[in-house]
């Protein structure tokens, strides 16, 4: 995965095919949490998916994950609770995982760029 540190929660790369086409590849990289989508992961994925969708040279997007136990176990509830508890008392968070996740789902479903998820394990 290019020059990104392996500790990043999502790894991105562009794959070149022999025919000259390019594919964007996003790899969920949080196997300890069964690749549950954290706020950080959603914040990384949203702009990259939008950029790939806007790039006429990207023929498709591949979404895969590290680890052998799960492709993606849904939203990372533990991460969400930690983030909410870090806010001052009485403050309402301006973000919520479901809405961020919904935005990402909308980006994925409304883009003309084909996408493929590669799940070698359980997916939710």
HELIX and SHEET records of a PDB file:
HELIX    1   1 UNK A   31  UNK A   33  5                                   3    
HELIX    2   2 UNK A   39  UNK A   54  1                                  16    
HELIX    3   3 UNK A   77  UNK A   85  1                                   9    
HELIX    4   4 UNK A   97  UNK A  110  1                                  14    
SHEET    1   A 4 UNK A  10  UNK A  16  0                                        
SHEET    2   A 4 UNK A  22  UNK A  28 -1                                        
SHEET    3   A 4 UNK A  58  UNK A  65  1                                        
SHEET    4   A 4 UNK A 114  UNK A 117  1                                        
SHEET    1   B 2 UNK A  70  UNK A  72  0                                        
SHEET    2   B 2 UNK A 122  UNK A 123  1                                        
END                                                                             
